[in-house]
Structures are given as structure tokens and as C-alpha cells.
Amino acid sequence: MLEAPQRAAIRGPTFIRLLARLTATDVPSPTQPLSDRLSHWIDWTHAVALSTALDSRSESDPLADPFAEPASAEAVEADCARVRAALTRAIHEDSAFDPAARRGGAEDFPDYLFFRQRYLFLQQSMDTAIGLLRSRLRDALAPRSAELARLAAVDASMERALARRERRLLAAAPTLLGPHFERLRANASATSPSSNEPGEPATVSDAWLDSFRRDMRNLLLAELDVRLQPAEGLLSALRTHLPG
């Protein structure tokens, strides 16, 4: 008896592994080093800006107030925690995950357009809040030392260089979730018992919709972790350079 071939284990962030599982997609292992792939993603103008930031030896931002007191490490950590908590709460409390939310469609269930719109809205919320957080983190790092000022400049250059591509790649997630939604709904319809009363339509359990909501919420939380990685890196650098 032939055995079905098993899919290779997916490596990488939880977001990638979840998306691969939900879309039944095989993700090939990268064949190029990250530096080679980045060379195709960053155009020459951004490459020049990044090179300038890497080569910078300035001790401070010439536009910064020399008498300004840098934000305390505790305040910076609290800011990061506040943004993560606010975005996590926004995901959990979104109307996409409210069982009472109905937007029409078969059996009065929401159709996928409703979920796609909510996913895109939450992505936009994450993009805006985390972009502002990174800017505040750079402002907190730059006055502390030449090394941290250079790191802040590099992060700003990388954000400008990769933001458009990052948005385009992440925007594919709600599109890829569509077939998963339809597959769950079709399976539920196929396995639902037929009505015993003549002329009455068969009822379809909404358990499949609860399952989809759980998958979508978990994917958004995993995406939040990925989006916060640059900010977490800046915060880690600040912790490392604190005295004592």
C-alpha cells in the first residue's frame, strides 16, 4: 500500500509556519543567503542611504537638542509593552471574532469579504502603530552614544528601503486565507445532516466558522510578533548598552 508523501517541516517564524499550514502550501527552503536576497530588494538610492548610515561616525544627531534628557529605559520598555498590548487587544476585540457579527451570505454567515476587510484594517493599524513606535525608539537611542545613533540611522534606512515590499508581502496573507475559509465552509456543508422535514433546508453548524476565526486570530497575532521584531531589536540594543 502506497503511503502519501509527507510534507517537509517548515522552518521559520510562527507566522510563516501557520500560513503554510492553513494554505496547504509547501514553502521551499531558501537557496540564497539573506544578503543576496536583500540586494534584489533594495534599490540603489536606498543602498546609498544605508551605506551612509553604516559608515557614519557622528556622535549625535546635529538637529537633536543637546540639553534634552534621553527617555529612561523603563519608559521605553513601557512604551513597547503598551503598543504590543494595545494591538493584541485590538485583534482579540475586533468584530471579525464576534460570533454575533453577521454580514449575509450562505446560511446567514459572513462571506469572506468581511473577514478580508477586517484583516486589512488590523494590518493597517499594526503598520501605523509600530512605525511610530520604531521612530520613538530611534529617538531614544540616538542621543545615548555614537554606536546607538548609528544603529538608529541604519534602522531608519532599512525601514524606508523595505517598507513597500514588506507591505506587499504581508498583504498577501488575507488573500491566501480566502481558500481556507471556502474549504472549511464546503467541508461543513458536505458533512451537515440533511433536514428530515420536507421543504426545509439543511442546517449547517457554525463550528467551522469558529475554527476559521481562531485560525485568523492566531495568524494575526503571529504577524504582530513578526512586525514587532525590529522594535524588539532596538529595545534589546538599548538594554545591552545600559551601564551596569
C-alpha positions as CSV (number, residue, x, y, z in Angstrom):
1,M,0.0,0.0,0.0
2,L,1.4,3.3,-1.0
3,E,1.8,6.0,1.6
4,A,1.1,9.6,0.9
5,P,4.3,11.6,0.8
6,Q,4.8,13.8,3.9
7,R,5.4,17.5,3.6
8,A,8.8,18.7,4.7
9,A,8.8,20.6,8.0
10,I,8.6,24.3,7.6
11,R,11.2,26.3,9.3
12,G,10.9,30.0,10.2
13,P,8.7,32.3,12.3
14,T,5.4,31.0,13.6
15,F,3.6,33.3,11.1
16,I,5.2,31.5,8.1
17,R,4.5,28.1,9.6
18,L,0.9,28.9,10.3
19,L,0.3,30.4,6.9
20,A,1.8,27.4,5.2
21,R,-0.4,25.0,7.2
22,L,-3.6,26.9,6.7
23,T,-3.0,27.3,2.9
24,A,-1.5,23.8,2.5
25,T,1.5,25.3,0.8
26,D,4.9,23.9,0.6
27,V,7.5,26.6,1.4
28,P,10.8,25.7,-0.2
29,S,14.0,26.3,1.8
30,P,15.8,29.5,0.7
31,T,18.6,28.8,-1.8
32,Q,20.2,32.2,-1.5
33,P,21.8,33.9,1.6
34,L,19.8,36.7,3.1
35,S,22.4,39.3,1.9
36,D,21.9,38.2,-1.7
37,R,18.2,38.5,-1.5
38,L,18.4,41.9,0.2
39,S,20.5,43.1,-2.7
40,H,17.5,42.5,-5.0
41,W,15.0,44.2,-2.7
42,I,16.9,47.4,-2.0
43,D,17.3,49.9,-4.9
44,W,20.4,52.0,-5.4
45,T,19.1,55.1,-3.7
46,H,18.2,53.2,-0.6
47,A,21.5,51.4,-0.8
48,V,23.4,54.6,-0.8
49,A,21.5,55.9,2.2
50,L,22.1,52.6,4.0
51,S,25.8,52.7,3.2
52,T,26.0,56.3,4.5
53,A,24.3,55.2,7.8
54,L,26.6,52.3,8.2
55,D,29.7,54.4,7.6
56,S,28.5,57.2,9.9
57,R,30.8,58.1,12.7
58,S,28.9,61.1,14.0
59,E,28.4,61.1,17.8
60,S,24.9,62.7,17.7
61,D,22.2,64.0,15.5
62,P,23.1,67.6,14.6
63,L,19.4,68.5,14.8
64,A,18.9,67.0,18.3
65,D,18.6,69.2,21.4
66,P,21.9,68.7,23.2
67,F,20.2,69.5,26.5
68,A,17.3,67.1,26.0
69,E,17.2,64.2,28.5
70,P,17.0,60.8,26.8
71,A,13.9,58.8,27.7
72,S,14.6,56.3,30.5
73,A,14.9,52.6,29.7
74,E,11.9,51.9,31.9
75,A,9.8,54.4,29.8
76,V,11.0,52.9,26.6
77,E,10.2,49.4,27.7
78,A,6.8,50.5,28.9
79,D,6.1,52.1,25.6
80,C,6.9,48.9,23.7
81,A,4.7,46.9,26.1
82,R,1.9,49.4,25.7
83,V,1.9,49.2,21.9
84,R,2.0,45.4,21.9
85,A,-0.8,45.2,24.5
86,A,-3.0,47.7,22.6
87,L,-2.5,45.9,19.2
88,T,-3.1,42.4,20.8
89,R,-6.3,43.8,22.4
90,A,-7.4,45.3,19.1
91,I,-7.0,41.9,17.4
92,H,-8.9,40.0,20.1
93,E,-11.8,42.5,20.3
94,D,-12.2,43.1,16.5
95,S,-15.7,42.4,15.1
96,A,-14.2,39.7,12.9
97,F,-14.1,37.5,16.0
98,D,-17.5,38.3,17.3
99,P,-19.8,35.3,16.8
100,A,-22.8,37.7,16.7
101,A,-21.4,39.6,13.7
102,R,-23.4,38.6,10.6
103,R,-22.8,40.1,7.1
104,G,-25.0,37.9,4.9
105,G,-24.0,35.1,2.7
106,A,-25.0,31.4,2.7
107,E,-26.9,30.3,5.9
108,D,-26.6,34.0,7.0
109,F,-22.9,33.5,7.7
110,P,-20.5,36.4,6.9
111,D,-18.8,36.0,3.5
112,Y,-15.1,36.1,3.2
113,L,-15.0,39.7,2.0
114,F,-16.0,40.8,5.5
115,F,-13.0,38.9,7.1
116,R,-10.6,40.1,4.4
117,Q,-11.6,43.8,5.1
118,R,-11.1,43.3,8.9
119,Y,-7.7,41.6,8.3
120,L,-6.5,44.5,6.1
121,F,-7.8,47.0,8.7
122,L,-5.9,45.3,11.5
123,Q,-2.8,45.2,9.3
124,Q,-3.0,48.9,8.7
125,S,-3.4,49.5,12.5
126,M,-0.3,47.5,13.2
127,D,1.7,49.2,10.4
128,T,0.9,52.7,11.8
129,A,1.4,52.0,15.5
130,I,4.6,50.0,15.0
131,G,6.0,52.6,12.6
132,L,5.5,55.3,15.2
133,L,7.0,53.1,17.9
134,R,10.2,52.5,15.9
135,S,10.5,56.2,15.4
136,R,10.3,56.8,19.1
137,L,12.8,54.0,19.8
138,R,15.3,55.6,17.4
139,D,14.8,58.9,19.1
140,A,15.5,57.3,22.4
141,L,18.6,55.5,21.2
142,A,20.3,58.3,19.1
143,P,21.4,60.6,22.0
144,R,23.0,57.9,24.1
145,S,26.1,57.0,22.1
146,A,27.6,57.1,18.6
147,E,27.1,53.4,18.2
148,L,23.4,53.6,19.1
149,A,23.0,56.7,16.9
150,R,24.4,54.7,14.0
151,L,22.0,51.8,14.8
152,A,19.1,54.2,14.8
153,A,20.2,55.6,11.4
154,V,20.5,52.1,9.9
155,D,17.1,51.1,11.2
156,A,15.5,54.2,9.6
157,S,17.3,53.4,6.3
158,M,16.2,49.8,6.4
159,E,12.6,50.7,7.2
160,R,12.4,53.1,4.2
161,A,14.1,50.6,1.9
162,L,11.9,47.6,2.8
163,A,8.6,49.1,3.9
164,R,6.9,48.9,0.5
165,R,8.0,45.3,-0.1
166,E,7.0,44.3,3.4
167,R,3.5,45.8,3.0
168,R,3.1,44.0,-0.3
169,L,4.2,40.6,1.0
170,L,2.1,40.8,4.2
171,A,-0.9,42.0,2.2
172,A,-0.9,38.6,0.6
173,A,-1.9,36.9,3.9
174,P,-5.6,37.8,3.8
175,T,-5.8,36.8,0.2
176,L,-4.2,33.4,0.9
177,L,-6.7,32.8,3.8
178,G,-9.6,33.0,1.4
179,P,-9.4,29.4,0.1
180,H,-9.0,28.2,3.7
181,F,-12.3,29.9,4.5
182,E,-14.1,28.4,1.5
183,R,-12.6,24.9,2.1
184,L,-13.9,24.9,5.7
185,R,-17.3,26.1,4.6
186,A,-17.5,23.5,1.8
187,N,-16.5,20.7,4.2
188,A,-19.1,21.8,6.7
189,S,-21.8,21.8,4.0
190,A,-20.8,18.4,2.7
191,T,-20.9,16.8,6.1
192,S,-24.0,18.5,7.5
193,P,-27.1,16.2,8.1
194,S,-30.0,16.7,5.7
195,S,-33.2,18.1,7.0
196,N,-35.8,15.5,7.9
197,E,-38.7,17.9,7.2
198,P,-39.8,18.2,3.6
199,G,-39.1,21.7,2.1
200,E,-36.8,22.7,5.0
201,P,-33.1,23.5,4.1
202,A,-30.4,21.5,5.8
203,T,-28.8,23.4,8.7
204,V,-25.0,23.9,8.7
205,S,-23.2,24.1,12.1
206,D,-21.2,27.2,12.6
207,A,-18.3,25.2,14.2
208,W,-16.3,25.7,11.0
209,L,-16.7,29.4,11.3
210,D,-15.4,29.4,14.9
211,S,-12.4,27.3,13.7
212,F,-11.7,29.9,10.9
213,R,-11.9,32.8,13.4
214,R,-9.4,31.0,15.6
215,D,-7.1,30.4,12.7
216,M,-7.3,34.0,11.5
217,R,-6.8,35.4,15.0
218,N,-3.7,33.2,15.6
219,L,-2.3,34.3,12.2
220,L,-2.7,38.0,13.1
221,L,-1.1,37.5,16.5
222,A,1.8,35.7,14.8
223,E,2.1,38.5,12.2
224,L,2.2,41.0,15.1
225,D,5.2,39.2,16.5
226,V,7.0,39.4,13.1
227,R,6.2,43.1,12.7
228,L,7.5,43.9,16.2
229,Q,10.9,42.2,15.7
230,P,12.7,45.4,14.5
231,A,11.4,47.3,17.6
232,E,12.3,44.4,19.9
233,G,15.8,44.6,18.3
234,L,16.2,48.3,19.1
235,L,15.0,47.7,22.6
236,S,17.4,44.9,23.1
237,A,20.3,47.1,21.9
238,L,19.2,49.8,24.4
239,R,19.3,47.2,27.2
240,T,22.7,45.9,26.2
241,H,24.3,49.4,26.2
242,L,22.9,50.4,29.6
243,P,25.6,50.8,32.3
244,G,25.9,48.1,34.9
